[in-house]
């Protein structure tokens, strides 16, 4: 059991650092009401998790990369908070675009990742 905890912790540590770095760089590069950093990490996580599940890599890899890394990289709570922020600022066009991109592209990228994983 402690080996599994260590895998999740190591993956989570790396995923949190990656999320921070990517989000910071995206915010610096794109000055916009749309939070591109969160969008990027969430969509990347959708694809990569689909790839892992489709590839049937086994429990240790799923714990390290899926639960740990992707769990810390992606963030559902930040997505929801940013959606509320856009609504409170009456940025409805950005709100609709962000919702659409997050959910439609997220599901699509998860499926594409799954298909790629099955193929390799």
Backbone as XML, in Angstrom:
<?xml version="1.0"?>
<chain id="A" units="angstrom">
  <residue number="1" name="UNK">
    <atom name="N" x="0.797" y="-1.193" z="0.000"/>
    <atom name="CA" x="0.000" y="0.000" z="0.000"/>
    <atom name="C" x="0.849" y="1.272" z="0.000"/>
  </residue>
  <residue number="2" name="UNK">
    <atom name="N" x="1.915" y="1.320" z="0.819"/>
    <atom name="CA" x="2.737" y="2.521" z="0.888"/>
    <atom name="C" x="3.473" y="2.784" z="-0.414"/>
  </residue>
  <residue number="3" name="UNK">
    <atom name="N" x="3.747" y="1.728" z="-1.159"/>
    <atom name="CA" x="4.350" y="1.916" z="-2.475"/>
    <atom name="C" x="3.401" y="2.650" z="-3.411"/>
  </residue>
  <residue number="4" name="UNK">
    <atom name="N" x="2.118" y="2.310" z="-3.335"/>
    <atom name="CA" x="1.107" y="3.001" z="-4.150"/>
    <atom name="C" x="0.977" y="4.468" z="-3.742"/>
  </residue>
  <residue number="5" name="UNK">
    <atom name="N" x="1.010" y="4.710" z="-2.436"/>
    <atom name="CA" x="0.933" y="6.084" z="-1.938"/>
    <atom name="C" x="2.136" y="6.890" z="-2.439"/>
  </residue>
  <residue number="6" name="UNK">
    <atom name="N" x="3.302" y="6.273" z="-2.431"/>
    <atom name="CA" x="4.514" y="6.948" z="-2.904"/>
    <atom name="C" x="4.414" y="7.274" z="-4.394"/>
  </residue>
  <residue number="7" name="UNK">
    <atom name="N" x="3.844" y="6.365" z="-5.182"/>
    <atom name="CA" x="3.669" y="6.634" z="-6.610"/>
    <atom name="C" x="2.742" y="7.822" z="-6.847"/>
  </residue>
  <residue number="8" name="UNK">
    <atom name="N" x="1.615" y="7.846" z="-6.143"/>
    <atom name="CA" x="0.668" y="8.955" z="-6.284"/>
    <atom name="C" x="1.316" y="10.265" z="-5.827"/>
  </residue>
  <residue number="9" name="UNK">
    <atom name="N" x="2.044" y="10.222" z="-4.716"/>
    <atom name="CA" x="2.687" y="11.428" z="-4.195"/>
    <atom name="C" x="3.740" y="11.963" z="-5.165"/>
  </residue>
  <residue number="10" name="UNK">
    <atom name="N" x="4.555" y="11.089" z="-5.713"/>
    <atom name="CA" x="5.588" y="11.523" z="-6.655"/>
    <atom name="C" x="4.957" y="12.116" z="-7.908"/>
  </residue>
  <residue number="11" name="UNK">
    <atom name="N" x="3.935" y="11.458" z="-8.434"/>
    <atom name="CA" x="3.244" y="11.989" z="-9.604"/>
    <atom name="C" x="2.562" y="13.308" z="-9.302"/>
  </residue>
  <residue number="12" name="UNK">
    <atom name="N" x="1.928" y="13.398" z="-8.130"/>
    <atom name="CA" x="1.253" y="14.625" z="-7.734"/>
    <atom name="C" x="2.212" y="15.790" z="-7.577"/>
  </residue>
  <residue number="13" name="UNK">
    <atom name="N" x="3.373" y="15.532" z="-7.013"/>
    <atom name="CA" x="4.393" y="16.569" z="-6.858"/>
    <atom name="C" x="4.778" y="17.137" z="-8.222"/>
  </residue>
  <residue number="14" name="UNK">
    <atom name="N" x="5.066" y="16.258" z="-9.159"/>
    <atom name="CA" x="5.472" y="16.690" z="-10.503"/>
    <atom name="C" x="4.320" y="17.375" z="-11.248"/>
  </residue>
  <residue number="15" name="UNK">
    <atom name="N" x="3.115" y="16.845" z="-11.099"/>
    <atom name="CA" x="1.959" y="17.432" z="-11.769"/>
    <atom name="C" x="1.640" y="18.825" z="-11.265"/>
  </residue>
  <residue number="16" name="UNK">
    <atom name="N" x="1.769" y="19.037" z="-9.953"/>
    <atom name="CA" x="1.500" y="20.360" z="-9.379"/>
    <atom name="C" x="2.510" y="21.385" z="-9.876"/>
  </residue>
  <residue number="17" name="UNK">
    <atom name="N" x="3.763" y="20.987" z="-9.958"/>
    <atom name="CA" x="4.798" y="21.886" z="-10.463"/>
    <atom name="C" x="4.543" y="22.198" z="-11.936"/>
  </residue>
  <residue number="18" name="UNK">
    <atom name="N" x="4.202" y="21.187" z="-12.715"/>
    <atom name="CA" x="3.913" y="21.404" z="-14.134"/>
    <atom name="C" x="2.724" y="22.338" z="-14.305"/>
  </residue>
  <residue number="19" name="UNK">
    <atom name="N" x="1.672" y="22.143" z="-13.510"/>
    <atom name="CA" x="0.494" y="23.001" z="-13.595"/>
    <atom name="C" x="0.840" y="24.446" z="-13.274"/>
  </residue>
  <residue number="20" name="UNK">
    <atom name="N" x="1.582" y="24.658" z="-12.224"/>
    <atom name="CA" x="1.985" y="26.011" z="-11.845"/>
    <atom name="C" x="2.784" y="26.672" z="-12.967"/>
  </residue>
  <residue number="21" name="UNK">
    <atom name="N" x="3.760" y="25.963" z="-13.474"/>
    <atom name="CA" x="4.643" y="26.514" z="-14.514"/>
    <atom name="C" x="3.857" y="26.824" z="-15.792"/>
  </residue>
  <residue number="22" name="UNK">
    <atom name="N" x="3.063" y="25.878" z="-16.253"/>
    <atom name="CA" x="2.302" y="26.076" z="-17.494"/>
    <atom name="C" x="1.294" y="27.211" z="-17.333"/>
  </residue>
  <residue number="23" name="UNK">
    <atom name="N" x="0.571" y="27.221" z="-16.237"/>
    <atom name="CA" x="-0.423" y="28.274" z="-16.005"/>
    <atom name="C" x="0.228" y="29.646" z="-15.948"/>
  </residue>
  <residue number="24" name="UNK">
    <atom name="N" x="1.368" y="29.735" z="-15.274"/>
    <atom name="CA" x="2.077" y="31.018" z="-15.169"/>
    <atom name="C" x="2.560" y="31.490" z="-16.540"/>
  </residue>
  <residue number="25" name="UNK">
    <atom name="N" x="3.156" y="30.599" z="-17.307"/>
    <atom name="CA" x="3.671" y="30.970" z="-18.629"/>
    <atom name="C" x="2.537" y="31.372" z="-19.576"/>
  </residue>
  <residue number="26" name="UNK">
    <atom name="N" x="1.420" y="30.657" z="-19.519"/>
    <atom name="CA" x="0.281" y="30.990" z="-20.389"/>
    <atom name="C" x="-0.306" y="32.348" z="-20.010"/>
  </residue>
  <residue number="27" name="UNK">
    <atom name="N" x="-0.395" y="32.645" z="-18.716"/>
    <atom name="CA" x="-0.924" y="33.939" z="-18.270"/>
    <atom name="C" x="-0.008" y="35.079" z="-18.699"/>
  </residue>
  <residue number="28" name="UNK">
    <atom name="N" x="1.293" y="34.847" z="-18.677"/>
    <atom name="CA" x="2.239" y="35.864" z="-19.123"/>
    <atom name="C" x="2.132" y="36.106" z="-20.623"/>
  </residue>
  <residue number="29" name="UNK">
    <atom name="N" x="1.928" y="35.033" z="-21.360"/>
    <atom name="CA" x="1.913" y="35.133" z="-22.820"/>
    <atom name="C" x="0.587" y="35.650" z="-23.372"/>
  </residue>
  <residue number="30" name="UNK">
    <atom name="N" x="-0.532" y="35.220" z="-22.780"/>
    <atom name="CA" x="-1.851" y="35.589" z="-23.286"/>
    <atom name="C" x="-2.594" y="36.418" z="-22.249"/>
  </residue>
  <residue number="31" name="UNK">
    <atom name="N" x="-2.642" y="37.702" z="-22.456"/>
    <atom name="CA" x="-3.403" y="38.591" z="-21.587"/>
    <atom name="C" x="-4.849" y="38.582" z="-22.070"/>
  </residue>
  <residue number="32" name="UNK">
    <atom name="N" x="-5.690" y="37.823" z="-21.381"/>
    <atom name="CA" x="-7.065" y="37.627" z="-21.830"/>
    <atom name="C" x="-7.954" y="37.331" z="-20.637"/>
  </residue>
  <residue number="33" name="UNK">
    <atom name="N" x="-9.260" y="37.544" z="-20.830"/>
    <atom name="CA" x="-10.198" y="37.171" z="-19.771"/>
    <atom name="C" x="-10.389" y="35.657" z="-19.718"/>
  </residue>
  <residue number="34" name="UNK">
    <atom name="N" x="-10.037" y="34.964" z="-20.798"/>
    <atom name="CA" x="-10.112" y="33.502" z="-20.817"/>
    <atom name="C" x="-8.857" y="32.952" z="-20.141"/>
  </residue>
  <residue number="35" name="UNK">
    <atom name="N" x="-9.021" y="32.117" z="-19.136"/>
    <atom name="CA" x="-7.860" y="31.549" z="-18.433"/>
    <atom name="C" x="-7.215" y="30.408" z="-19.236"/>
  </residue>
  <residue number="36" name="UNK">
    <atom name="N" x="-6.359" y="30.782" z="-20.172"/>
    <atom name="CA" x="-5.755" y="29.798" z="-21.063"/>
    <atom name="C" x="-4.850" y="28.800" z="-20.347"/>
  </residue>
  <residue number="37" name="UNK">
    <atom name="N" x="-4.276" y="29.185" z="-19.229"/>
    <atom name="CA" x="-3.429" y="28.254" z="-18.484"/>
    <atom name="C" x="-4.222" y="27.063" z="-17.977"/>
  </residue>
  <residue number="38" name="UNK">
    <atom name="N" x="-5.339" y="27.326" z="-17.337"/>
    <atom name="CA" x="-6.182" y="26.241" z="-16.836"/>
    <atom name="C" x="-6.730" y="25.417" z="-17.992"/>
  </residue>
  <residue number="39" name="UNK">
    <atom name="N" x="-7.152" y="26.096" z="-19.048"/>
    <atom name="CA" x="-7.674" y="25.390" z="-20.221"/>
    <atom name="C" x="-6.612" y="24.452" z="-20.792"/>
  </residue>
  <residue number="40" name="UNK">
    <atom name="N" x="-5.396" y="24.938" z="-20.909"/>
    <atom name="CA" x="-4.303" y="24.130" z="-21.475"/>
    <atom name="C" x="-4.013" y="22.901" z="-20.615"/>
  </residue>
  <residue number="41" name="UNK">
    <atom name="N" x="-3.871" y="23.083" z="-19.303"/>
    <atom name="CA" x="-3.545" y="21.926" z="-18.464"/>
    <atom name="C" x="-4.701" y="20.938" z="-18.415"/>
  </residue>
  <residue number="42" name="UNK">
    <atom name="N" x="-5.926" y="21.434" z="-18.397"/>
    <atom name="CA" x="-7.065" y="20.517" z="-18.346"/>
    <atom name="C" x="-7.214" y="19.729" z="-19.642"/>
  </residue>
  <residue number="43" name="UNK">
    <atom name="N" x="-7.051" y="20.387" z="-20.783"/>
    <atom name="CA" x="-7.184" y="19.674" z="-22.061"/>
    <atom name="C" x="-6.020" y="18.705" z="-22.273"/>
  </residue>
  <residue number="44" name="UNK">
    <atom name="N" x="-4.831" y="19.114" z="-21.882"/>
    <atom name="CA" x="-3.677" y="18.206" z="-21.966"/>
    <atom name="C" x="-3.909" y="16.983" z="-21.089"/>
  </residue>
  <residue number="45" name="UNK">
    <atom name="N" x="-4.403" y="17.219" z="-19.883"/>
    <atom name="CA" x="-4.696" y="16.116" z="-18.968"/>
    <atom name="C" x="-5.752" y="15.175" z="-19.511"/>
  </residue>
  <residue number="46" name="UNK">
    <atom name="N" x="-6.780" y="15.726" z="-20.180"/>
    <atom name="CA" x="-7.817" y="14.877" z="-20.788"/>
    <atom name="C" x="-7.207" y="13.926" z="-21.811"/>
  </residue>
  <residue number="47" name="UNK">
    <atom name="N" x="-6.384" y="14.475" z="-22.690"/>
    <atom name="CA" x="-5.767" y="13.647" z="-23.720"/>
    <atom name="C" x="-4.848" y="12.592" z="-23.093"/>
  </residue>
  <residue number="48" name="UNK">
    <atom name="N" x="-3.988" y="13.028" z="-22.176"/>
    <atom name="CA" x="-3.017" y="12.096" z="-21.598"/>
    <atom name="C" x="-3.679" y="11.008" z="-20.759"/>
  </residue>
  <residue number="49" name="UNK">
    <atom name="N" x="-4.725" y="11.353" z="-20.028"/>
    <atom name="CA" x="-5.419" y="10.329" z="-19.249"/>
    <atom name="C" x="-6.122" y="9.343" z="-20.170"/>
  </residue>
  <residue number="50" name="UNK">
    <atom name="N" x="-6.721" y="9.843" z="-21.249"/>
    <atom name="CA" x="-7.305" y="8.941" z="-22.244"/>
    <atom name="C" x="-6.258" y="8.012" z="-22.834"/>
  </residue>
  <residue number="51" name="UNK">
    <atom name="N" x="-5.078" y="8.563" z="-23.119"/>
    <atom name="CA" x="-3.967" y="7.772" z="-23.649"/>
    <atom name="C" x="-3.562" y="6.672" z="-22.668"/>
  </residue>
  <residue number="52" name="UNK">
    <atom name="N" x="-3.459" y="7.018" z="-21.399"/>
    <atom name="CA" x="-3.087" y="6.025" z="-20.384"/>
    <atom name="C" x="-4.125" y="4.918" z="-20.260"/>
  </residue>
  <residue number="53" name="UNK">
    <atom name="N" x="-5.389" y="5.303" z="-20.198"/>
    <atom name="CA" x="-6.457" y="4.317" z="-20.048"/>
    <atom name="C" x="-6.549" y="3.442" z="-21.293"/>
  </residue>
  <residue number="54" name="UNK">
    <atom name="N" x="-6.459" y="4.061" z="-22.450"/>
    <atom name="CA" x="-6.525" y="3.293" z="-23.696"/>
    <atom name="C" x="-5.360" y="2.342" z="-23.868"/>
  </residue>
  <residue number="55" name="UNK">
    <atom name="N" x="-4.197" y="2.735" z="-23.350"/>
    <atom name="CA" x="-2.999" y="1.916" z="-23.503"/>
    <atom name="C" x="-2.886" y="0.778" z="-22.514"/>
  </residue>
  <residue number="56" name="UNK">
    <atom name="N" x="-3.733" y="0.786" z="-21.493"/>
    <atom name="CA" x="-3.724" y="-0.281" z="-20.495"/>
    <atom name="C" x="-2.312" y="-0.505" z="-19.958"/>
  </residue>
  <residue number="57" name="UNK">
    <atom name="N" x="-1.743" y="0.532" z="-19.370"/>
    <atom name="CA" x="-0.360" y="0.514" z="-18.915"/>
    <atom name="C" x="-0.144" y="-0.242" z="-17.617"/>
  </residue>
  <residue number="58" name="UNK">
    <atom name="N" x="-1.194" y="-0.503" z="-16.901"/>
    <atom name="CA" x="-1.048" y="-1.208" z="-15.632"/>
    <atom name="C" x="-1.159" y="-0.270" z="-14.444"/>
  </residue>
  <residue number="59" name="UNK">
    <atom name="N" x="-1.403" y="-0.858" z="-13.296"/>
    <atom name="CA" x="-1.695" y="-0.097" z="-12.090"/>
    <atom name="C" x="-0.581" y="0.853" z="-11.649"/>
  </residue>
  <residue number="60" name="UNK">
    <atom name="N" x="0.686" y="0.458" z="-11.615"/>
    <atom name="CA" x="1.716" y="1.403" z="-11.159"/>
    <atom name="C" x="1.796" y="2.668" z="-12.016"/>
  </residue>
  <residue number="61" name="UNK">
    <atom name="N" x="1.712" y="2.518" z="-13.321"/>
    <atom name="CA" x="1.769" y="3.682" z="-14.210"/>
    <atom name="C" x="0.520" y="4.542" z="-14.035"/>
  </residue>
  <residue number="62" name="UNK">
    <atom name="N" x="-0.641" y="3.911" z="-13.902"/>
    <atom name="CA" x="-1.876" y="4.665" z="-13.688"/>
    <atom name="C" x="-1.836" y="5.437" z="-12.373"/>
  </residue>
  <residue number="63" name="UNK">
    <atom name="N" x="-1.279" y="4.844" z="-11.328"/>
    <atom name="CA" x="-1.166" y="5.545" z="-10.049"/>
    <atom name="C" x="-0.213" y="6.731" z="-10.148"/>
  </residue>
  <residue number="64" name="UNK">
    <atom name="N" x="0.954" y="6.525" z="-10.751"/>
    <atom name="CA" x="1.953" y="7.576" z="-10.879"/>
    <atom name="C" x="1.492" y="8.677" z="-11.834"/>
  </residue>
  <residue number="65" name="UNK">
    <atom name="N" x="1.164" y="8.296" z="-13.054"/>
    <atom name="CA" x="0.865" y="9.281" z="-14.092"/>
    <atom name="C" x="-0.605" y="9.701" z="-14.111"/>
  </residue>
  <residue number="66" name="UNK">
    <atom name="N" x="-1.511" y="8.757" z="-13.904"/>
    <atom name="CA" x="-2.937" y="9.076" z="-13.969"/>
    <atom name="C" x="-3.448" y="9.759" z="-12.723"/>
  </residue>
  <residue number="67" name="UNK">
    <atom name="N" x="-3.405" y="9.057" z="-11.615"/>
    <atom name="CA" x="-3.926" y="9.615" z="-10.366"/>
    <atom name="C" x="-3.029" y="10.734" z="-9.846"/>
  </residue>
  <residue number="68" name="UNK">
    <atom name="N" x="-1.732" y="10.501" z="-9.804"/>
    <atom name="CA" x="-0.809" y="11.485" z="-9.249"/>
    <atom name="C" x="-0.589" y="12.682" z="-10.150"/>
  </residue>
  <residue number="69" name="UNK">
    <atom name="N" x="0.080" y="12.457" z="-11.275"/>
    <atom name="CA" x="0.456" y="13.572" z="-12.152"/>
    <atom name="C" x="-0.765" y="14.281" z="-12.728"/>
  </residue>
  <residue number="70" name="UNK">
    <atom name="N" x="-1.657" y="13.531" z="-13.396"/>
    <atom name="CA" x="-2.815" y="14.160" z="-14.024"/>
    <atom name="C" x="-3.777" y="14.722" z="-12.989"/>
  </residue>
  <residue number="71" name="UNK">
    <atom name="N" x="-3.878" y="14.067" z="-11.832"/>
    <atom name="CA" x="-4.745" y="14.589" z="-10.779"/>
    <atom name="C" x="-4.289" y="15.947" z="-10.280"/>
  </residue>
  <residue number="72" name="UNK">
    <atom name="N" x="-2.993" y="16.158" z="-10.196"/>
    <atom name="CA" x="-2.465" y="17.451" z="-9.757"/>
    <atom name="C" x="-2.365" y="18.446" z="-10.906"/>
  </residue>
  <residue number="73" name="UNK">
    <atom name="N" x="-2.130" y="17.960" z="-12.115"/>
    <atom name="CA" x="-2.016" y="18.848" z="-13.272"/>
    <atom name="C" x="-3.348" y="19.501" z="-13.591"/>
  </residue>
  <residue number="74" name="UNK">
    <atom name="N" x="-4.393" y="18.716" z="-13.630"/>
    <atom name="CA" x="-5.704" y="19.237" z="-14.004"/>
    <atom name="C" x="-6.433" y="19.748" z="-12.772"/>
  </residue>
  <residue number="75" name="UNK">
    <atom name="N" x="-7.413" y="20.600" z="-13.004"/>
    <atom name="CA" x="-8.094" y="21.189" z="-11.862"/>
    <atom name="C" x="-9.531" y="21.558" z="-12.205"/>
  </residue>
  <residue number="76" name="UNK">
    <atom name="N" x="-10.443" y="20.765" z="-11.700"/>
    <atom name="CA" x="-11.859" y="21.008" z="-11.921"/>
    <atom name="C" x="-12.348" y="22.188" z="-11.078"/>
  </residue>
  <residue number="77" name="UNK">
    <atom name="N" x="-11.847" y="22.300" z="-9.864"/>
    <atom name="CA" x="-12.302" y="23.381" z="-8.983"/>
    <atom name="C" x="-11.875" y="24.751" z="-9.517"/>
  </residue>
  <residue number="78" name="UNK">
    <atom name="N" x="-10.663" y="24.862" z="-10.040"/>
    <atom name="CA" x="-10.228" y="26.136" z="-10.609"/>
    <atom name="C" x="-11.055" y="26.483" z="-11.835"/>
  </residue>
  <residue number="79" name="UNK">
    <atom name="N" x="-11.358" y="25.487" z="-12.651"/>
    <atom name="CA" x="-12.220" y="25.705" z="-13.816"/>
    <atom name="C" x="-13.548" y="26.306" z="-13.374"/>
  </residue>
  <residue number="80" name="UNK">
    <atom name="N" x="-14.172" y="25.716" z="-12.361"/>
    <atom name="CA" x="-15.473" y="26.201" z="-11.896"/>
    <atom name="C" x="-15.367" y="27.615" z="-11.333"/>
  </residue>
  <residue number="81" name="UNK">
    <atom name="N" x="-14.333" y="27.885" z="-10.557"/>
    <atom name="CA" x="-14.136" y="29.209" z="-9.985"/>
    <atom name="C" x="-13.945" y="30.252" z="-11.093"/>
  </residue>
  <residue number="82" name="UNK">
    <atom name="N" x="-13.178" y="29.913" z="-12.113"/>
    <atom name="CA" x="-12.964" y="30.842" z="-13.224"/>
    <atom name="C" x="-14.246" y="31.079" z="-14.011"/>
  </residue>
  <residue number="83" name="UNK">
    <atom name="N" x="-15.080" y="30.056" z="-14.150"/>
    <atom name="CA" x="-16.373" y="30.230" z="-14.809"/>
    <atom name="C" x="-17.263" y="31.194" z="-14.027"/>
  </residue>
  <residue number="84" name="UNK">
    <atom name="N" x="-17.293" y="31.043" z="-12.715"/>
    <atom name="CA" x="-18.072" y="31.956" z="-11.870"/>
    <atom name="C" x="-17.523" y="33.382" z="-12.000"/>
  </residue>
  <residue number="85" name="UNK">
    <atom name="N" x="-16.205" y="33.509" z="-12.025"/>
    <atom name="CA" x="-15.587" y="34.829" z="-12.178"/>
    <atom name="C" x="-15.975" y="35.499" z="-13.486"/>
  </residue>
  <residue number="86" name="UNK">
    <atom name="N" x="-15.984" y="34.739" z="-14.575"/>
    <atom name="CA" x="-16.395" y="35.300" z="-15.863"/>
    <atom name="C" x="-17.862" y="35.718" z="-15.836"/>
  </residue>
  <residue number="87" name="UNK">
    <atom name="N" x="-18.707" y="34.920" z="-15.204"/>
    <atom name="CA" x="-20.131" y="35.259" z="-15.103"/>
    <atom name="C" x="-20.328" y="36.523" z="-14.260"/>
  </residue>
  <residue number="88" name="UNK">
    <atom name="N" x="-19.612" y="36.623" z="-13.163"/>
    <atom name="CA" x="-19.747" y="37.804" z="-12.294"/>
    <atom name="C" x="-19.288" y="39.076" z="-12.985"/>
  </residue>
  <residue number="89" name="UNK">
    <atom name="N" x="-18.345" y="38.945" z="-13.914"/>
    <atom name="CA" x="-17.858" y="40.113" z="-14.666"/>
    <atom name="C" x="-18.663" y="40.342" z="-15.937"/>
  </residue>
  <residue number="90" name="UNK">
    <atom name="N" x="-19.723" y="39.561" z="-16.114"/>
    <atom name="CA" x="-20.590" y="39.651" z="-17.307"/>
    <atom name="C" x="-19.809" y="39.444" z="-18.599"/>
  </residue>
  <residue number="91" name="UNK">
    <atom name="N" x="-18.810" y="38.579" z="-18.562"/>
    <atom name="CA" x="-18.008" y="38.232" z="-19.752"/>
    <atom name="C" x="-18.621" y="36.988" z="-20.382"/>
  </residue>
  <residue number="92" name="UNK">
    <atom name="N" x="-19.843" y="37.127" z="-20.883"/>
    <atom name="CA" x="-20.630" y="35.970" z="-21.312"/>
    <atom name="C" x="-20.067" y="35.278" z="-22.542"/>
  </residue>
  <residue number="93" name="UNK">
    <atom name="N" x="-19.520" y="36.020" z="-23.460"/>
    <atom name="CA" x="-18.916" y="35.396" z="-24.646"/>
    <atom name="C" x="-17.716" y="34.531" z="-24.237"/>
  </residue>
  <residue number="94" name="UNK">
    <atom name="N" x="-16.860" y="35.063" z="-23.390"/>
    <atom name="CA" x="-15.712" y="34.296" z="-22.889"/>
    <atom name="C" x="-16.188" y="33.099" z="-22.067"/>
  </residue>
  <residue number="95" name="UNK">
    <atom name="N" x="-17.240" y="33.296" z="-21.277"/>
    <atom name="CA" x="-17.804" y="32.228" z="-20.453"/>
    <atom name="C" x="-18.284" y="31.065" z="-21.315"/>
  </residue>
  <residue number="96" name="UNK">
    <atom name="N" x="-19.061" y="31.371" z="-22.338"/>
    <atom name="CA" x="-19.586" y="30.320" z="-23.228"/>
    <atom name="C" x="-18.444" y="29.621" z="-23.968"/>
  </residue>
  <residue number="97" name="UNK">
    <atom name="N" x="-17.486" y="30.397" z="-24.452"/>
    <atom name="CA" x="-16.343" y="29.803" z="-25.148"/>
    <atom name="C" x="-15.518" y="28.902" z="-24.246"/>
  </residue>
  <residue number="98" name="UNK">
    <atom name="N" x="-15.312" y="29.347" z="-23.013"/>
    <atom name="CA" x="-14.522" y="28.578" z="-22.049"/>
    <atom name="C" x="-15.241" y="27.288" z="-21.663"/>
  </residue>
  <residue number="99" name="UNK">
    <atom name="N" x="-16.531" y="27.370" z="-21.418"/>
    <atom name="CA" x="-17.318" y="26.168" z="-21.107"/>
    <atom name="C" x="-17.261" y="25.186" z="-22.270"/>
  </residue>
  <residue number="100" name="UNK">
    <atom name="N" x="-17.500" y="25.702" z="-23.472"/>
    <atom name="CA" x="-17.514" y="24.844" z="-24.662"/>
    <atom name="C" x="-16.157" y="24.193" z="-24.882"/>
  </residue>
  <residue number="101" name="UNK">
    <atom name="N" x="-15.106" y="24.997" z="-24.841"/>
    <atom name="CA" x="-13.766" y="24.453" z="-25.064"/>
    <atom name="C" x="-13.411" y="23.423" z="-23.989"/>
  </residue>
  <residue number="102" name="UNK">
    <atom name="N" x="-13.724" y="23.735" z="-22.751"/>
    <atom name="CA" x="-13.359" y="22.836" z="-21.655"/>
    <atom name="C" x="-14.060" y="21.493" z="-21.758"/>
  </residue>
  <residue number="103" name="UNK">
    <atom name="N" x="-15.359" y="21.514" z="-21.979"/>
    <atom name="CA" x="-16.118" y="20.265" z="-21.944"/>
    <atom name="C" x="-16.114" y="19.528" z="-23.286"/>
  </residue>
  <residue number="104" name="UNK">
    <atom name="N" x="-16.376" y="20.238" z="-24.369"/>
    <atom name="CA" x="-16.430" y="19.568" z="-25.674"/>
    <atom name="C" x="-15.042" y="19.097" z="-26.091"/>
  </residue>
  <residue number="105" name="UNK">
    <atom name="N" x="-14.071" y="19.999" z="-26.036"/>
    <atom name="CA" x="-12.704" y="19.590" z="-26.401"/>
    <atom name="C" x="-12.147" y="18.578" z="-25.402"/>
  </residue>
  <residue number="106" name="UNK">
    <atom name="N" x="-12.478" y="18.730" z="-24.124"/>
    <atom name="CA" x="-11.997" y="17.782" z="-23.114"/>
    <atom name="C" x="-12.471" y="16.368" z="-23.381"/>
  </residue>
  <residue number="107" name="UNK">
    <atom name="N" x="-13.756" y="16.226" z="-23.668"/>
    <atom name="CA" x="-14.294" y="14.899" z="-23.976"/>
    <atom name="C" x="-13.698" y="14.377" z="-25.276"/>
  </residue>
  <residue number="108" name="UNK">
    <atom name="N" x="-13.599" y="15.248" z="-26.270"/>
    <atom name="CA" x="-13.012" y="14.833" z="-27.552"/>
    <atom name="C" x="-11.567" y="14.404" z="-27.417"/>
  </residue>
  <residue number="109" name="UNK">
    <atom name="N" x="-10.778" y="15.170" z="-26.686"/>
    <atom name="CA" x="-9.366" y="14.816" z="-26.508"/>
    <atom name="C" x="-9.200" y="13.559" z="-25.666"/>
  </residue>
  <residue number="110" name="UNK">
    <atom name="N" x="-10.075" y="13.351" z="-24.708"/>
    <atom name="CA" x="-10.025" y="12.102" z="-23.933"/>
    <atom name="C" x="-10.259" y="10.903" z="-24.846"/>
  </residue>
  <residue number="111" name="UNK">
    <atom name="N" x="-11.237" y="11.039" z="-25.721"/>
    <atom name="CA" x="-11.546" y="9.943" z="-26.640"/>
    <atom name="C" x="-10.407" y="9.723" z="-27.641"/>
  </residue>
  <residue number="112" name="UNK">
    <atom name="N" x="-9.862" y="10.798" z="-28.180"/>
    <atom name="CA" x="-8.731" y="10.672" z="-29.113"/>
    <atom name="C" x="-7.548" y="10.013" z="-28.408"/>
  </residue>
  <residue number="113" name="UNK">
    <atom name="N" x="-7.252" y="10.470" z="-27.190"/>
    <atom name="CA" x="-6.167" y="9.859" z="-26.414"/>
    <atom name="C" x="-6.405" y="8.389" z="-26.177"/>
  </residue>
  <residue number="114" name="UNK">
    <atom name="N" x="-7.638" y="8.030" z="-25.845"/>
    <atom name="CA" x="-7.991" y="6.630" z="-25.634"/>
    <atom name="C" x="-7.758" y="5.810" z="-26.907"/>
  </residue>
  <residue number="115" name="UNK">
    <atom name="N" x="-8.190" y="6.342" z="-28.037"/>
    <atom name="CA" x="-8.002" y="5.639" z="-29.325"/>
    <atom name="C" x="-6.528" y="5.482" z="-29.665"/>
  </residue>
  <residue number="116" name="UNK">
    <atom name="N" x="-5.747" y="6.537" z="-29.445"/>
    <atom name="CA" x="-4.303" y="6.458" z="-29.692"/>
    <atom name="C" x="-3.683" y="5.425" z="-28.759"/>
  </residue>
  <residue number="117" name="UNK">
    <atom name="N" x="-4.071" y="5.448" z="-27.492"/>
    <atom name="CA" x="-3.557" y="4.474" z="-26.532"/>
    <atom name="C" x="-3.865" y="3.049" z="-26.937"/>
  </residue>
  <residue number="118" name="UNK">
    <atom name="N" x="-5.065" y="2.810" z="-27.443"/>
    <atom name="CA" x="-5.451" y="1.458" z="-27.888"/>
    <atom name="C" x="-4.628" y="1.029" z="-29.104"/>
  </residue>
  <residue number="119" name="UNK">
    <atom name="N" x="-4.249" y="2.006" z="-29.939"/>
    <atom name="CA" x="-3.537" y="1.690" z="-31.170"/>
    <atom name="C" x="-2.051" y="1.387" z="-30.937"/>
  </residue>
  <residue number="120" name="UNK">
    <atom name="N" x="-1.498" y="1.866" z="-29.833"/>
    <atom name="CA" x="-0.049" y="1.627" z="-29.609"/>
    <atom name="C" x="0.196" y="0.515" z="-28.618"/>
  </residue>
</chain>
